[in-house]
Amino acid sequence: MHFEFPWAFLLLVILPPLLWVMRRGWNRTREVAATYHSRPPQKSYFIARMVFASVFIVSLITIGARPYINLEKTGDFLFLIDVSRSMQARQSCGEPTFLERSRRVMRDIVTGIPEGRFGIVAFDRFAFPITQMTRDHDYIREVIEHGVHIGLTFQATDTELANALSVVARKKQKLPGSYGGVRHVILLSDGYVEGDFRRRMQGPVQELKDAGIKVVAVGIGNPGETPIMEIEDGKCLNQHIEIEGQTIMIPLRDDILKFIASQSKGQYFAEGDTDKLVQLLRSGMVEALPADTGIEGGVHRDVSWIFLVMATLALAGLVVMDVNIRFK
């Protein structure tokens, strides 16, 4: 275990005076009890109290020192998520939309790879990053929950998947400081694009291969076709969107997603295969540099929560002991 701010342990100098004061208080309690011919609390009570107080103080100081452990593996992963109108599809208002299901997959991946660095690129007609590459998973989860939604661009009715793939490939080539470590792009989409997809995807897929990027595609959708429910004032209505009397139906084009994944030397996964997806991504992770090198590759995991739990238990012990002694 290592510490980001080891000088915080200088605060341990307050512990001996604290224990001295507590011991003096115990002696004083015994004297008062003897004066009034009363029975003082047992010695074990004061020993336990000193132990709980010591654990509480030491734990708080350790938290301030920011303890961490070095991680042996790391990896950069870029989410490429479809936010076009088709991702609002669902069978009924009681079901999650395709986009909400995509969010769930993203959260599971982030949880499954705590050593990873993640970024998010959203696309409809356009493709644009909505986060930087970061290891701050709380931030990533916050963006997944509140920053990824339909309507990030005006009238997002088209799914320009080919353009999105090209944008990702160019970003790695032009911004190696940010995206140079990305070797896997996690594509979450229903794959619904029109026209000759093989011809349209050929160029962008080659750009990905030239950039050393594999696409891990996750098909979000249902067997057959799924309608899009009407939304009014943020509430789902029990009616489907229609154009010229025809209900808009969204198919899951897993054939397109499988083509992109296979051509980029990646792999396709169904929505429920998140565990297998995480295993694949973890198998492609690289050795992490030592955290104390100061280089971006150095990765560590904060373990302050362990000492926070210890401090909480110690405080609870002090409170329970105090309540018991008052009511005896």
C-alpha positions as CSV (number, residue, x, y, z in Angstrom):
1,M,0.0,0.0,0.0
2,H,1.2,3.5,-0.8
3,F,0.1,7.0,0.3
4,E,-0.4,10.1,-1.8
5,F,0.2,12.5,1.2
6,P,2.3,10.6,3.7
7,W,3.1,13.7,5.6
8,A,-0.5,13.5,6.9
9,F,0.8,10.9,9.4
10,L,2.5,13.7,11.3
11,L,-0.9,14.3,12.8
12,L,-0.4,11.1,14.8
13,V,1.4,13.2,17.4
14,I,-2.1,14.0,18.8
15,L,-2.7,10.4,19.7
16,P,-0.4,10.1,22.8
17,P,-1.8,13.2,24.5
18,L,-5.3,12.0,23.7
19,L,-4.6,8.6,25.3
20,W,-3.0,10.3,28.3
21,V,-6.1,12.5,28.8
22,M,-8.4,9.4,28.6
23,R,-6.2,7.5,31.1
24,R,-6.2,10.5,33.5
25,G,-10.0,10.6,33.1
26,W,-10.2,7.0,34.0
27,N,-8.1,7.5,37.2
28,R,-10.2,10.5,38.1
29,T,-13.4,8.5,37.7
30,R,-12.0,5.8,40.0
31,E,-11.2,8.4,42.7
32,V,-14.7,10.0,42.5
33,A,-16.3,6.5,42.7
34,A,-14.2,5.7,45.7
35,T,-15.1,8.9,47.4
36,Y,-18.8,8.2,47.0
37,H,-18.5,4.5,47.7
38,S,-19.7,3.7,44.2
39,R,-18.5,1.1,41.8
40,P,-16.6,2.5,38.8
41,P,-16.9,1.0,35.3
42,Q,-14.7,-2.0,34.8
43,K,-11.2,-1.5,33.5
44,S,-12.1,-3.4,30.2
45,Y,-14.6,-0.5,29.5
46,F,-11.8,2.1,29.5
47,I,-9.5,-0.1,27.5
48,A,-12.1,-0.7,24.8
49,R,-12.9,3.0,24.7
50,M,-9.2,3.8,24.2
51,V,-8.9,1.2,21.4
52,F,-12.0,2.6,19.6
53,A,-10.7,6.1,19.9
54,S,-7.3,5.1,18.6
55,V,-8.8,3.3,15.6
56,F,-11.0,6.2,14.9
57,I,-8.2,8.8,14.9
58,V,-5.7,6.6,13.0
59,S,-8.3,5.8,10.4
60,L,-9.2,9.5,9.8
61,I,-5.5,10.4,9.4
62,T,-4.9,7.5,7.1
63,I,-7.8,8.7,4.9
64,G,-6.2,12.1,4.8
65,A,-3.0,10.4,3.6
66,R,-4.9,9.0,0.5
67,P,-3.9,5.4,0.6
68,Y,-3.8,3.6,-2.7
69,I,-2.6,0.3,-4.3
70,N,-0.8,0.1,-7.6
71,L,-2.6,-1.8,-10.4
72,E,-0.9,-4.2,-12.7
73,K,-3.1,-3.7,-15.8
74,T,-4.8,-0.8,-17.4
75,G,-6.5,0.1,-20.7
76,D,-8.2,3.0,-22.5
77,F,-11.7,2.4,-23.8
78,L,-13.9,4.7,-25.8
79,F,-17.7,4.4,-25.7
80,L,-19.3,5.3,-29.1
81,I,-23.0,5.6,-28.3
82,D,-25.9,6.1,-30.7
83,V,-28.2,9.0,-29.6
84,S,-30.2,9.2,-32.7
85,R,-34.0,9.2,-32.6
86,S,-34.3,5.5,-33.2
87,M,-32.8,4.8,-29.8
88,Q,-36.1,6.0,-28.2
89,A,-37.7,2.8,-29.5
90,R,-39.5,0.5,-27.0
91,Q,-42.5,-1.8,-27.1
92,S,-44.4,0.1,-24.4
93,C,-44.1,3.0,-22.0
94,G,-43.3,0.6,-19.2
95,E,-40.2,-0.7,-20.9
96,P,-36.8,1.1,-21.0
97,T,-35.8,2.7,-24.3
98,F,-32.9,1.4,-26.4
99,L,-30.8,4.3,-25.0
100,E,-31.7,3.4,-21.4
101,R,-30.6,-0.1,-22.1
102,S,-27.3,1.2,-23.6
103,R,-26.7,3.2,-20.4
104,R,-27.1,0.0,-18.3
105,V,-24.5,-1.8,-20.5
106,M,-22.1,1.1,-20.1
107,R,-22.4,1.2,-16.3
108,D,-21.8,-2.5,-16.1
109,I,-18.6,-2.2,-18.2
110,V,-17.3,0.7,-16.1
111,T,-17.9,-1.3,-13.0
112,G,-16.3,-4.4,-14.5
113,I,-13.1,-2.6,-15.4
114,P,-12.2,-0.4,-12.4
115,E,-8.6,-0.1,-13.7
116,G,-9.7,1.4,-17.1
117,R,-9.8,4.9,-18.4
118,F,-13.0,5.7,-20.3
119,G,-14.3,8.4,-22.6
120,I,-17.6,8.9,-24.3
121,V,-18.4,9.9,-27.9
122,A,-22.0,10.3,-28.9
123,F,-23.3,10.3,-32.4
124,D,-26.4,10.8,-34.6
125,R,-25.9,12.8,-37.7
126,F,-22.7,14.2,-36.1
127,A,-20.2,12.6,-33.8
128,F,-18.7,14.5,-30.9
129,P,-17.0,13.7,-27.6
130,I,-19.0,14.5,-24.5
131,T,-16.2,13.6,-22.0
132,Q,-12.5,13.5,-22.0
133,M,-10.6,10.3,-21.4
134,T,-10.6,9.9,-17.6
135,R,-10.2,7.4,-14.8
136,D,-12.8,9.3,-12.7
137,H,-15.5,6.7,-12.8
138,D,-17.9,8.7,-10.7
139,Y,-17.7,11.4,-13.4
140,I,-18.2,8.9,-16.2
141,R,-21.3,7.4,-14.4
142,E,-22.7,10.9,-13.9
143,V,-22.4,11.6,-17.6
144,I,-23.9,8.3,-18.5
145,E,-26.9,9.0,-16.3
146,H,-27.5,12.6,-17.1
147,G,-25.4,13.7,-20.1
148,V,-26.3,11.0,-22.6
149,H,-29.8,11.6,-24.1
150,I,-31.7,12.0,-27.4
151,G,-31.5,15.5,-28.8
152,L,-27.9,16.3,-28.1
153,T,-28.1,17.9,-31.6
154,F,-31.0,19.5,-33.3
155,Q,-33.4,17.1,-35.1
156,A,-31.2,14.1,-34.6
157,T,-33.1,11.9,-37.0
158,D,-30.2,10.2,-38.9
159,T,-27.7,7.6,-37.7
160,E,-24.4,8.4,-39.5
161,L,-22.5,5.4,-38.2
162,A,-19.9,5.6,-40.9
163,N,-19.1,9.2,-40.0
164,A,-18.9,8.3,-36.3
165,L,-16.3,5.6,-37.0
166,S,-14.2,8.0,-39.1
167,V,-14.3,10.6,-36.4
168,V,-13.0,8.2,-33.8
169,A,-10.2,7.0,-36.1
170,R,-9.1,10.6,-36.8
171,K,-9.2,11.6,-33.2
172,K,-6.7,8.9,-32.3
173,Q,-4.4,9.9,-35.1
174,K,-4.6,13.7,-34.5
175,L,-4.8,13.7,-30.7
176,P,-2.5,10.9,-29.5
177,G,-2.1,12.6,-26.1
178,S,-5.8,12.0,-25.4
179,Y,-6.7,9.0,-27.5
180,G,-3.4,7.4,-28.3
181,G,-4.0,4.5,-25.9
182,V,-7.4,3.6,-27.2
183,R,-7.4,0.1,-28.8
184,H,-11.0,-0.8,-28.3
185,V,-14.1,1.2,-29.2
186,I,-17.3,0.0,-27.6
187,L,-20.1,0.7,-30.1
188,L,-23.7,0.7,-28.6
189,S,-26.4,1.0,-31.3
190,D,-29.3,-0.6,-32.9
191,G,-27.3,-0.4,-36.2
192,Y,-30.2,1.0,-38.1
193,V,-28.7,2.7,-41.2
194,E,-30.1,2.8,-44.7
195,G,-28.4,2.1,-48.0
196,D,-25.5,-0.1,-49.0
197,F,-23.8,-0.4,-45.6
198,R,-20.9,-2.5,-46.9
199,R,-19.8,0.2,-49.3
200,R,-20.4,3.0,-46.8
201,M,-18.5,1.3,-44.0
202,Q,-15.5,0.1,-46.0
203,G,-13.5,3.3,-45.8
204,P,-14.2,4.1,-42.1
205,V,-13.4,0.5,-41.0
206,Q,-10.1,0.7,-42.8
207,E,-9.3,4.0,-41.0
208,L,-10.0,2.2,-37.7
209,K,-7.7,-0.6,-38.7
210,D,-4.9,1.9,-39.7
211,A,-5.3,3.5,-36.3
212,G,-5.0,0.2,-34.5
213,I,-8.6,0.3,-33.2
214,K,-10.9,-2.7,-32.8
215,V,-14.7,-2.2,-32.6
216,V,-16.5,-4.2,-29.9
217,A,-20.1,-3.8,-31.0
218,V,-23.1,-4.3,-28.7
219,G,-26.5,-4.7,-30.4
220,I,-29.2,-2.8,-28.6
221,G,-32.7,-3.8,-29.7
222,N,-35.3,-6.5,-29.9
223,P,-35.9,-9.4,-32.3
224,G,-38.0,-8.1,-35.2
225,E,-39.0,-4.4,-35.1
226,T,-39.7,-2.0,-32.3
227,P,-41.9,1.1,-32.5
228,I,-41.1,4.5,-31.1
229,M,-43.5,5.8,-28.5
230,E,-44.8,9.4,-28.5
231,I,-43.3,11.7,-25.9
232,E,-45.1,14.9,-24.8
233,D,-43.7,17.2,-22.0
234,G,-41.3,14.5,-21.0
235,K,-44.0,11.9,-20.5
236,C,-44.5,8.8,-22.6
237,L,-47.8,8.5,-24.3
238,N,-49.4,5.1,-25.2
239,Q,-49.2,5.7,-28.9
240,H,-46.7,5.2,-31.6
241,I,-45.0,7.8,-33.8
242,E,-46.4,7.7,-37.3
243,I,-45.5,9.3,-40.6
244,E,-48.1,9.5,-43.3
245,G,-50.2,6.9,-41.4
246,Q,-47.3,4.4,-41.1
247,T,-45.9,3.5,-37.7
248,I,-42.1,4.0,-37.5
249,M,-40.5,0.6,-36.7
250,I,-36.9,0.2,-35.7
251,P,-35.1,-3.1,-36.5
252,L,-32.0,-4.4,-34.8
253,R,-29.5,-4.5,-37.6
254,D,-27.0,-6.9,-36.0
255,D,-25.8,-7.8,-39.5
256,I,-24.3,-4.3,-39.8
257,L,-22.9,-4.3,-36.3
258,K,-21.3,-7.8,-36.9
259,F,-19.8,-6.6,-40.2
260,I,-18.2,-3.6,-38.5
261,A,-16.9,-5.7,-35.6
262,S,-15.5,-8.5,-37.8
263,Q,-13.9,-6.1,-40.4
264,S,-12.1,-4.2,-37.7
265,K,-10.9,-7.4,-36.0
266,G,-13.2,-6.8,-33.1
267,Q,-16.2,-8.8,-31.9
268,Y,-20.0,-8.6,-31.7
269,F,-21.9,-9.1,-28.4
270,A,-25.6,-9.3,-27.6
271,E,-26.9,-6.9,-25.0
272,G,-27.0,-9.6,-22.3
273,D,-23.4,-10.7,-22.8
274,T,-21.8,-7.9,-20.8
275,D,-19.8,-10.3,-18.7
276,K,-18.2,-11.9,-21.8
277,L,-17.5,-8.4,-23.2
278,V,-15.7,-7.3,-20.0
279,Q,-13.6,-10.4,-20.2
280,L,-12.6,-9.6,-23.7
281,L,-11.7,-6.1,-22.9
282,R,-9.7,-7.1,-19.8
283,S,-7.7,-9.6,-21.9
284,G,-6.5,-6.7,-24.1
285,M,-5.3,-4.6,-21.2
286,V,-1.7,-3.7,-21.0
287,E,0.9,-3.5,-18.2
288,A,0.6,-0.4,-16.1
289,L,3.6,1.7,-15.3
290,P,4.5,2.3,-11.7
291,A,2.3,5.0,-10.2
292,D,5.2,6.9,-8.8
293,T,6.7,7.6,-12.3
294,G,4.3,10.4,-12.8
295,I,3.6,9.1,-16.3
296,E,0.0,8.8,-17.4
297,G,0.3,5.1,-17.7
298,G,0.8,4.8,-13.9
299,V,-2.5,3.6,-12.4
300,H,-3.6,3.2,-8.9
301,R,-6.8,2.6,-7.0
302,D,-7.8,4.6,-4.0
303,V,-8.6,2.4,-1.0
304,S,-9.6,5.1,1.5
305,W,-13.0,3.4,1.8
306,I,-11.4,0.6,3.9
307,F,-10.4,3.1,6.6
308,L,-13.6,5.0,6.3
309,V,-15.4,1.8,7.3
310,M,-13.0,1.2,10.1
311,A,-13.6,4.8,11.4
312,T,-17.3,4.4,11.2
313,L,-17.3,1.1,13.1
314,A,-15.0,2.7,15.8
315,L,-17.3,5.7,16.2
316,A,-20.3,3.4,16.4
317,G,-18.5,1.4,19.1
318,L,-17.9,4.6,21.1
319,V,-21.5,5.7,20.8
320,V,-22.8,2.3,21.9
321,M,-20.5,2.1,24.9
322,D,-21.5,5.6,26.0
323,V,-25.2,4.7,25.7
324,N,-24.8,1.5,27.7
325,I,-22.9,3.2,30.5
326,R,-25.6,6.0,30.8
327,F,-28.5,3.6,31.1
328,K,-26.9,1.1,33.5
